[in-house]
């Protein structure tokens, strides 16, 4: 927050200097159509590391690139400095489309920003390894909250229990600094059935990219609800690799020399939930773990048969 405040002050001072230069020698107010504004910001990755040499592009809303040779392009570009900061000056008031790009990050979403009177003139962008919904900025995610704030959020949203609150809770669980998140100590005494239902729906009803799938699977292991076991057994065969990034994995900080799979988190969650070791070898694809997968599935079939037998007994 302190750094953002300093960046804001810097932008305001630079904007003031530009305006002063425009009106020097004039005693009349500057016509509104001649006023210019600035937009400054910082680009970070999801772990909040500042990113240099990110290309930030700014285009007035509704503008399009002219054909080659057809005149000046409305597109403005800047590269972030070593602190991840950028600034655009001399902007007319209005709405702009702002995008940031840097390899090896995938294409990022476009942000609509307003420039002009009453606008802050400062923005922070996170480059995401898995752009798209569900998403949460670091400050509003569970990774950006301390233990007390996490507990308060859990209590409030679970107590409300409506669809919107459960969507909000799941959204805040998306990964930022780590694939895993330790929820078990924070959930004591809380009714978690609706949260488990929501996570199961996310994982079963449609596509989630690998890292978000891995985080939600990890949370299911933390919450200790046996209804998740059939889904975890299916995810043992999910051989999608987790994307490169600055986050913590089961082996510690992401190591580009190692492999990390969705199936690894499913195996860890299943072991935590059942208290059993199926000899699943982390860092190997499902095809190399077929014996462990078969063992886990056979155990669950036996468990279901025993449960049915108990239910049939008088």
Order of alpha helices (4+ residues) and beta strands (2+ residues): alpha-beta-beta-beta-beta-beta-beta-beta-alpha-alpha-alpha-alpha-alpha-beta-beta-alpha-alpha
